[in-house]
Amino acid sequence: MNIQVEERKPGVFVVGLAGQFDVSVSPQVRKVLLSIFRKNVSHIIVDLKDVPYIDSSGVATFVESLRLSRKDKIRFSLAGACRSVESIFDLDNLKSVFEMAPDTNDLIDGEQPG
């Protein structure tokens, strides 16, 4: 899996993932996300547009990140999920729990100045 992190606006980090998100890469993604929580961050957006598959370990990584974000009052969003990835969130009844958007720009453009 390829992981890229970019601060698109002050405090707004986009984590771009590319490749299959399964148990073999979950620890790596988790480590990257946890490192962002230690920064001066107001919003973390995970860009899933290049992720064709996610398993339960990937979903668990996002659930953990969502819990941390709520505890620390940080906005956590998912963007660009393809139909198959989005369906995993539907099956787990998590789609309504996560803030999801078709594109990262939809979320970034909706940022309120801090």
C-alpha positions in Angstrom: 0.0 0.0 0.0 1.1 3.5 -0.8 0.3 6.1 1.9 0.7 9.9 1.3 0.0 12.6 3.8 -0.5 16.2 2.9 -1.6 19.2 4.9 -4.0 20.8 2.5 -4.9 23.7 4.8 -3.6 24.6 8.2 -4.7 21.7 10.5 -6.4 19.8 7.6 -4.6 16.6 6.7 -5.4 14.4 3.8 -4.2 10.8 4.0 -4.2 9.3 0.5 -4.2 5.5 0.4 -3.6 3.4 -2.7 -3.9 -0.4 -2.8 -5.7 -3.1 -0.9 -6.4 -2.3 2.7 -6.1 -5.6 4.6 -4.6 -7.1 7.7 -1.1 -6.9 6.1 -1.2 -3.1 5.9 -3.5 -2.1 8.8 -0.6 -1.6 11.3 1.2 0.7 8.8 -2.0 2.8 8.2 -2.7 2.9 11.9 0.8 4.2 12.7 0.4 7.0 10.1 -3.0 8.0 11.4 -1.8 8.0 15.1 1.2 10.2 14.1 -1.2 12.8 12.6 -3.3 12.9 15.8 -0.1 14.1 17.6 0.1 17.2 15.3 -1.8 20.4 15.5 -4.8 19.0 13.6 -8.4 20.0 13.3 -9.5 17.6 10.5 -8.2 14.3 9.1 -9.6 13.1 5.7 -8.7 9.7 4.5 -8.9 9.6 0.7 -10.0 6.1 -0.4 -10.4 6.7 -4.1 -7.5 4.3 -4.9 -8.5 1.6 -2.5 -10.4 -1.2 -4.3 -10.8 -3.4 -1.2 -10.9 -3.1 2.6 -11.3 -5.9 5.2 -12.4 -5.9 8.8 -8.9 -4.9 10.0 -9.1 -1.8 7.8 -12.5 -0.9 9.1 -11.3 -1.4 12.7 -8.4 1.0 12.0 -10.9 3.6 11.0 -13.2 2.9 14.0 -10.2 3.4 16.3 -9.3 6.7 14.6 -12.9 7.9 14.8 -12.9 7.2 18.6 -9.7 9.1 19.0 -11.1 12.0 16.9 -14.2 12.3 19.1 -12.1 12.2 22.2 -9.8 14.9 21.0 -12.5 16.9 19.2 -10.9 16.4 15.8 -13.0 16.0 12.6 -12.4 12.6 10.9 -13.8 11.9 7.5 -13.6 9.3 4.7 -13.7 10.4 1.0 -13.8 8.8 -2.4 -14.8 5.2 -1.4 -15.6 3.0 -4.4 -18.8 1.0 -4.4 -17.2 -2.1 -3.0 -15.5 -0.3 -0.1 -18.6 1.7 0.7 -20.7 -1.5 0.7 -18.5 -2.8 3.6 -19.5 0.2 5.7 -23.1 -0.5 4.7 -22.9 -4.1 5.8 -21.4 -3.1 9.1 -24.0 -0.4 9.6 -21.2 2.1 9.9 -21.9 4.3 7.0 -24.1 6.6 9.2 -21.4 6.7 11.9 -18.6 8.0 9.6 -18.7 11.3 7.8 -18.2 10.2 4.1 -18.1 12.2 0.9 -17.5 11.4 -2.7 -14.4 13.6 -2.9 -11.8 15.1 -0.6 -12.4 18.6 -2.1 -16.1 18.4 -0.9 -14.8 18.1 2.6 -12.0 20.6 2.3 -14.1 23.2 0.6 -16.6 22.8 3.5 -14.0 23.7 6.1 -14.9 26.7 8.3 -11.9 29.0 9.1 -10.6 28.4 12.6 
